[in-house]
Amino acid sequence: MTPTQIPNAHPPLSQMHVKLRQAAPEDFPTVLALLEGCGLHTQSVTPEGSTYWIADLDGVPGGCIGLEHGEGVSLIRSTAVLPTARSQGLGRALVTSALTHASLRGDRAVYLFSQEAGDYWLRFGFVPVGVDEISSALPGTPQVSSGLLKGWIHGEQAWKRELNGGGRK
């Protein structure tokens, strides 16, 4: 079954087998299908310099999240949960997995862009920051590079969560 074939009426996640797994290169078409199934852009999504996770529900992909890695910081991107699997904690599990990975990498901070879901990210300890901060912290990442090249980045809201002592020297 492909990600878009998850039935609309499925049991609650508590009654399903949920497995979070790091995506392998051969899983990348699944990541793209999940993003497209949620109406998200995929133009700058690449496995290069990134780590992605897929959440399987009873063996069927239901969500994903990615981290683009910089020097001591990462960027959360491509956070997607199919509409039929939302509001049951799957997104929280994916975000927690990405934050744990970033922390274990030794990252000082994690950034992201989000216009519509600010309240969601506040729950994870993210605070608004200027776009210039994220651009200088992660200049070579695909999403930041795409935003600068195509000019959309200055209309975005950037967010930051400090990790591992954050900016302390």
N, C-alpha and C positions, 0 to 999 in steps of 0.2 A: 504494500500500500504506500502511495506517495503522501507527502505531508498534507496535501489538500484533500485527501480522502478520509481524514479522521471524521467519523460520524458526528453529526450535530448533537445528537442525544447520547452522550456517553456517561458512564458512571463518574462520580466525583473522583478527583485524583487520589483521594485516600483509599479508593477501592481499585486503583489501577497500579500496575507495576511502572514506576517512574525510574528512569535511569539517565543520569547526566554523564555524558562522555565527551572527551576531547575529540574534536573532529580530526580525522586523518585527511590527507590530500584527496583521497577518492570520495570523501564525504562532501566536498565543496559544492557539487551540484545540488545536494540536499540543502545546504545552507542558503544558496541562492533561491531555491524553490520556496523555502520558508519565508524569506524576506519578501519575495514577490507575492506570496500568499497573504502577506500582511500589508501589501501596498507600499512597501519601502523601496527606496532606490538601491540599485546594485552596481552602478557604474564604477565606483572606486573600490568596491569590495574585492579584496585579494587575500589569499593565504600567505603571501610574502610578508615577513616581518610581523605576523599576527598569530594569535591563538584563538580558535573558535571552539565553542562547545555546542552540542546538540542535546536537547532533552527528548528522550523517547518515552512515549506513553504506550504501554503494552506493545512495545516494539515498533511503534510508528512515530516518526519525528513530529513533535508538536511545538518546538520552540528552539531558539538559538541565541547566542550572544558572542561577541567578538571583542578582543583586546588588540589594539595596535600598539606595538612596543617602541618606546623611545629610550633615551639615556636616563635611567632612573625614574621614569614616569611612563604611564600607559594611557591609552584612550579607549574607553568603552564605546563600542559602536555596534550597529546591527543587532540591537536587542529586539527580539520578535517572539511573540507567542500567538499562535493561531487563535482566531476569535473563539473557537469552540473549546479552547483550553484555558481561557483567561479567568482571572479572579479566583484562582484556587491555590495560589502560592508558587506556581511554576516560574514566573518571572523573578520572584524573590530568590528562589533556589539558583537560578542562572546568574543573577547579579552577585549573590553571595559567593558562588564559585569563581567568578571573574575577579572579585575583590580579594579573595583568598589567594588566588594565583599571583596577582599583582603584589600582594604583601610578601609572599614567599620569594618572589623575584627580587625583593628588596626595594621595590619602587617607593619613592617619597610621596607620590601623589598619583591619583587617577583622575582623568578629565573626561568630559563628554559634552556633546551638543544636545540640547533639547529645548524646543520652543514650547511644546504643549504639555510636557509631563513633569514640570518643575516640582510640583507637590510630591510626586512619586519619588524623585531623586532626593528630596529633602529628608525623606524617611531613612535613607541610607547614609546620611551625614554629608551630603554634597551641599556646597554653597555656590551662589552665582559668582562668576569672575568675568573679567573682560576677555573678549576674543583675542586681544593682543597677547595676553598671558598664555593662552593655549597655543597660539601660533608660534610663539617663541619657545615654548616648552617641547613642542612636538612638530618641528618644522618639516621633517621628511616623511611623516606618516601619510598614507594614501588619502585619508579623509581630509586632513588639513591641507595637503597639497592640492586636492581637487577643489576644495572651498576657495583657496586663494586663486587658483587658475580660472575658475568659473565665476568668481565674484560673489558667491552666495554666503561666504563665511561671515561677512560683516553684518548680515541681517539675522544671525543666529544668537542664541543665548548659550554661553559656555558655563560649565559647572566643574567644580573641583572638590575632591575629597582627599585630605592628607592621610598618609599612611606611615607607619614605621617612624614616627617622630616628625614627619613632615619637613618643614623648613628649618628645623633645629640644626645648628652646626656643631 
